[in-house]
Amino acid sequence: MPTIAFVSPKGGAGKTTSAFLLSTALAKLYEVTIIDADPNHPIQKWANGGNTPPRLSIVSDANEDTIIERIEDAATKTPFVVVDLEDAATKTPFVVVDLEGTASKIVIYAITQADFVIIPTQGSQLDADEASRAIRVVLQSEKLTGKPKPYAVLLTRTSSLIRTRTQAHIQKGLISAGIPVLETELNDRDAFRAVFSFQQILDGLSAEDVPNLDKAKLNVLEFTREVLARLTAGQGGREQEAEEASAVAGAA
């Protein structure tokens, strides 16, 4: 079972939203367990609305003493076979971990168990600084396990119409330093906020209440497909040093 960890030391970077959107998209076809390890338990609060999809399970009692056990309990030895998102013939389970926004022991422990780490960040200098901290934590986990840890930065809350100079500069700096960046960005969409306001999944929202709902769904589909492709290819940061991450943040 592939384990995907979402980590961002900075609040408001879209960590929980992106973890939730990926999980609910995967749950259309696969068995998915979300480990809600954020101390505020935003996904568990969402689930209290009673609209959790049948294939989605939520675990919210993980702490630094139990996080590895919770991931292992949720994981299986099922081989990872990616199918097209429109083909439900084969189902492979996933674990998605929404971690707290600090470089604590629970974050490091969870990353050591992850097959892929996603670092959500907005296109700002402050977010670039915090992304570099998250990358250093990923690199620390590589030293602990002695294995490469695939990861990628996810740009969030971007405009689908306008790319700011700051955002373009930060993205270019990350790529130039060899830090992997997902090609798909999560745009700033009302639908991504509405899922928590209405305690619904995207498919449970009404186009009458939420503008550009179809575009939001397409955005999540593209994001999910890229994550699946990267999991299959084993792509991510492997040899970058923490100094490179800091240099990128400083140059942005």
Secondary structure, DSSP 8 states (H G I E B T S, - for coil): --EEEE--SSTTSSHHHHHHHHHHHHTTTS-EEEEE-STT-HHHHHHTTS---TTEEEE----TTTHHHHHHHH----------TT--SS---EEEEE--SS--HHHHHHHHH-SEEEEEE-SSHHHHHHHHHHHHHHHHHHHHHTS---EEEEEEEE-SS---HHHHHHHHHHHHTT--B-SS-EE--HHHHHHHHTT--GGGS-TTTSTTHHHHHHHHHHHHHHHHHHHHHT-S--S--HHHHHHHHHH-
